[in-house]
Amino acid sequence: MEQQNSDQSHQLNNEGNKFMQSGQFESAIEKFKAALQLSPLNASSYKNIGDCLSNLGNNKEALEHYIHSFELNQNIEALIGAGNMFLEFGSYHEVILLYKTFLAKQPDNKVIKQRLETIENRHNGTSAPTAHITNDLESNDVTTNEEHKTKANIYNSLPDFNPATSSTTNDDVSSVKKTTGLRISLPNTTERSCTQQPQSDKEQKPQLPASIIIPVYNQVELTKLCLEYLVRSYKQYAFEVIIIDNGSTDKTEHYLNTLPKAIKIIRNDSNLGFARACNQGAAAAEGKYLVFLNNDTIPQEGWIDELITTAESDSSTGVVSGKLLFPNGKIQHAGVAFHVSRLPYHLYMDKNGNEPYVNKQREFNAVTGACLLIKKTLFTSLGTFDEHFENGLEDIDLCLKVKEQGKKIVYNPKCQLLHFASRSSGRQSKMDQNRKLFQERWGTKIIPDDFKYLLEDNMELGADPDTGEFFYLDRSTLEADVQPMLQEANVLSGQGNIQKCYELCCKAVNKYPYHIESLKQLYKWASHLREEDNIELSQNRLQLLNIPLHE
């Protein structure tokens, strides 16, 4: 099927080229777009559409396609086209910086050297001093200044522009930058230490806002889907992509070999697990923020911008995550809460993704590692992911370490992704071992917190007495269910049947672990019967809820 799509895409591109050569640009665009449906990462198709749009005078839309084309496959003609467009705009400062940035990566390119020299000689009186241009891009912080963000990221990605066929004003340049957004940056593929000092001020480059780190093990079709949506999902911030192949045995290796060189690939001979793979990716990352992303996710538009904006808006924020939905639109992740068992769980899993209580930004003590942003310096200072955890709870362990540093863990529902959830084989095989390690490390430190969110949302958590599975319901529905049990318990107590009364209270609390009146009644009758375990249980839960034992 993959070869068939490739052949059909090639044929459609050939047909489009014939239309383009005969001046039938709109017909050509239809063919190239059809080719992209079959091969979404085909750089030639994007460039060809850009050529057609440019000839039709649709320069802004053409610019978007040229940028995308260059990011997928660096092309010297694309770079020259970009320079020519800036010259048409009269933006000499920008074309000079564009070429200098490229030459910093490929210093022996004679064509660009010659063009740069010609432009600098011709426009020497209007070009800004090199030191000024360099200093404008030196900051390691992701600034909130819109113009600075646009310049820094466009130059990092060296976009592919086509010469304009009609006059364009400087206002159009600004508009185009805002329209196209910021694309995947093309970092130097030679790995280097992020602590390495530049030899001179001229060599300093702005730090990438983010590095997206994707560990993979088989499931090549999911990886393809993730990357195809990833390249379409950006709006504002540039990023690099790092993929760690954990010894995949399907067609993953072949697929990764077809990706643009801008994407960093790390290969392991065997499956080293989620934590180890993520740590490898983090070591190779050049971004200010690390974004750990599962390959079984489909990022939605603007997702990474929401993560970074949230982190940048408050220096006390340590980790940010978003709303993950199952393909049926139900919640997979909307924050991680801690149950009375002191174990973490996904709050509101399987509830409708449109419910108001999963669509408000708020803090948690932990979030999922399937989509998790953290500043690289913080991640390194905490010792990275603990590799003693094997494909489970390493993300929660990291979050609790972040909380110990006084940092916030923030859930932002505007960051949205679809999640197929734990599709890699063997994902749950070590869960008992992981839980034991987690309890040994955090069991005495964890304070159950799910009740806080439930109270805030006017919701209650229930548990099926037969299966133990959780379910959610609003408080009015809960009262209709639990009140008959408590009323029967009162009748039994009046009849002197304390044991039966006590058993009904136990049943109510087992089903609704945070129902205040049930807990009060349980404490009362457990004390009467000297049932120490349930005295302690009801007492502890009432204290969590800030409810006095005696009123």
Beta strands, then each sheet from edge to edge (+ up, - down):
strand 1: 208-216
strand 2: 239-246
strand 3: 264-268
strand 4: 287-293
strand 5: 297-299
strand 6: 317-325
strand 7: 331-333
strand 8: 336-338
strand 9: 344-346
strand 10: 362-364
strand 11: 371-375
strand 12: 408-419
strand 13: 459-463
strand 14: 470-474
sheet 1: 3+ 2+ 1+ 4+ 11- 6+ 7-
sheet 2: 3+ 2+ 1+ 4+ 11- 6+ 12+ 5-
sheet 3: 3+ 2+ 1+ 4+ 11- 6+ 12+ 10-
sheet 4: 8+ 9-
sheet 5: 13+ 14-
end
